Amino acid sequence: MTTLIVLAVIVIVLVMIVVGIFNRLVALKNRYENGFAQIEVQLKRRYDLIPNLVETVKGYMAHERETLEAVIQARNQASSGLANAASDPGNADAMKKLGAAEGVLGGAVGRLLALSEAYPDLKASQNMQQLTEELTSTENKVSFARQAFNDAVTAYNTYRQSFPAVVFAGMFGHSKDASLLEFDSQAIAQPPKVSFS
Amino acid sequence: MSTHFFENQEAARRQTSRLVFLFGCAVVGIVALLYGLAIVITNLPKTDAYGRVLAIPIEYWQPELLFQVVLATLAVVAGGSLYKTLQLRGGGAIVAESLGGQLIPSDTRDPEARKILNVVEEMAIASGLPTPPVYLLADENGINAFAAGFTPSDAVIGITRGSVHLLTRDELQGVIAHEFSHILSGDMRLNIRLMGTVHGILLIGMIGYFLLRSSMFSGGRRDSRDRSGSVMVMAGFGLMVIGFVGTFFGNLIKASVSRQREFLADASSVQFTRNPAGIAGALKKIGGLDAGSILTSPSAPEASHLFFSNGLRGGLQSLFATHPPLADRIRRLDPSFAGVASASPGVARIQATGAAGFAGSRTPTPLASLPAAPTGSAIQQVGEPTAAHLEYATRLLADLPSAVVAACHEPHGARAVLYALLINRDGDARRRQLDQLATFDEAGLADETRRLLRDIERLDSCVRLPLIDIALPALRNLSRSQYLAFETNVRVLVEADDRIDLFEWTLQRILFAHLRPHFERTASRARHNVHLSKLATECGVVLSVLARFGSAGDAAVRTAFDHGAAQLPGLSLALLPKERAGLPALDEALSRLARADTRVALQLLPACAAAITADGIVSVAQGEMLRAISDTLGAPMPPLLPGQKLF
């Protein structure tokens, strides 16, 4: 009888530890998913601003149609990439695609803004000033939310890989590391090409 | 002062002790049953080597066996309860997520989600609580809501998609006010305890199930272990039955405790909103809706008592219902209610006759006919916001510049708002603070703060605390490392001018009191019953600080202190010298006072108010300070209305 009790107590303690691991994994996953929701709100805000930007710019620089179209296309790409990523935050493939699409969009918008420097009327327009400020501020918010998301993902991955969680993680459906969201910033880093020909 | 708030808290405590008693009874009963089971198992007829049954007289009294049974039961039940309680200490978010809730981002642009967040925000400002994060139960089409948490700092509100879709703004307000009443009256902690204890009993049945399963799988294969196999089956089955009976009584306890608290919350909801039609309309819609208030989440049974209305279908209605019958609740709010729910799409389902037998036993007080709450002093309204506060909160939110509100709703901007609040209006200190700000290494932060500074400096000083309340949910979305940086930065800005003023102190106090539990994984501490006489030193510090900051000149300070001390006749208090009555000393005293339960607040708050009002002048900073002290003592104070007396 006594051995049975001792066994039972040991089993209970073990079960509790395992349930604890399960719960912690779920909590950490929820945290990074909430983090992604935060990014999503800001990115959507940005995608709503961009058509306004294009609309405003259009009147001044009609002959830059290619640039404008590139921006709109990049925006649509990124928007669908976001919808895709939001259904499964942390999925490596979706994060990579979103990151790349965001990089392209960032580059296209950067080029557009650089081009607009050449149009003093446009630069002076209040609408444009307001839009630029909002875009910059949204940009900052996105990067801040992204940092929080990446921190949450790192916390999840670290816990998932540590002992004893690593033994059970696969069993509980946490077999893969969540993926960080990195924006491919090459396009932004490149100086915009302005030709004077 | 005597207010419902403290009476409600007291009632919640009494319920807790009643719960402990009932729970004790349940455990004794379980031990007795288990002992019986153990006697049966140990006295199973034995066969000798030739297969003949040996008749051994049954020994009913086996102290050693009883001892083992008691030990094992206690270990399991206590372990199970403790485990669940510890898990739930993580706060309401854990409960909300286990029910399938998704956090609504505080800067959401979905109009329906925005509406519910606004309603919650108004209610939070009106009651002086930090805005709780709101979780949407997206898969639930019934009308229901809940509040969960251990303390107001970790409370969350959950609401079903059905409610958001189907309820009008007034009805939502009624429901949310009902949930805030649960937060304010200490019901949440009681509810969490209920979940924990019932879980402990549930565990016994689960072990039985586990034993039964495992013996089913291993049994029948090996003949030599046939006997031990059948013992296992028996033990497993017995445990399951006992566990079931235990859970049965556990649910009974849960339901009976919960039912009584619901009427109270309904009544408070009307008091907060002065609009019985709101909450009554929501209840009527539940009655008229096919999905009613039913929840589909598999975790719903465990949390059934947290909800706004019955979340489970059918069963022994009156005995197990965690909520009073719908018709009864409606009739208390709207005496003219004839029993046919009408207000919403769907079929009327409440039958007046069905509930009449129960309702006939006592005459319900029609809340609609209660007089409007008189405007009392700030201290009388602790934990009891009135419709005037709600109106004040609504107007305050509407008057705030939209850029500031938008910033408060998102983590990046929320920090900038708090930094901007800390920046001095003029002079050397301001320049130093702005310089400091530029050194914080986050992109665009200094710009954002400067941009908001223009708006924030134009704001009336009495909206500064509500701004913190609004910003809190967004700040919880910081990652841990972002939070640590934020904490340091706030400190740097506060100390930039080498002195801490009252407002800076109040801001830090309120901000970190609510954020720290979330980020530092320190379980929220339960408050204990400590007699005020043991806290005389702390009370002395609090009154001394209030007197010294509120009055100039030794005589005035002395008068203020004496006014306060007169409210605490049982204690011998001494005015502390200036160097021992600074804000750091106050911080230390308050962190000790924070461990005592709200009875201390009941006595100490009038003393504080007396000390502040002794000179007949109450500055905004003093009012804010009193609210911060009140908040620390677990007694949330609604915002001070213009021209309102403190005490």
Interface residues (C-beta under 8 A of the other chain):
Chain A: M1 T2 I5 A8 V9 V11 I12 V13 M16 V19 G20 N23 V26 A27 N30 N34 G35 A37 Q38 E40 V41 Q42 K44 R45 T136 S137 E139 N140 K141 S143 F144 A145 Q147 A148 F149 N150 D151 A152 A155
Chain B: A38 T42 L65 Q68 L71 A72 A75 V76 G79 G80 Y83 Q87 G90 I94 E97 Q102 L103 P105 D107 T108 R109 L203 I207 F210 E410 P411 H412 G413 E442 A443 G444 L445 D447 E448 R451 N477 L478 S479 R480 S481 Q482
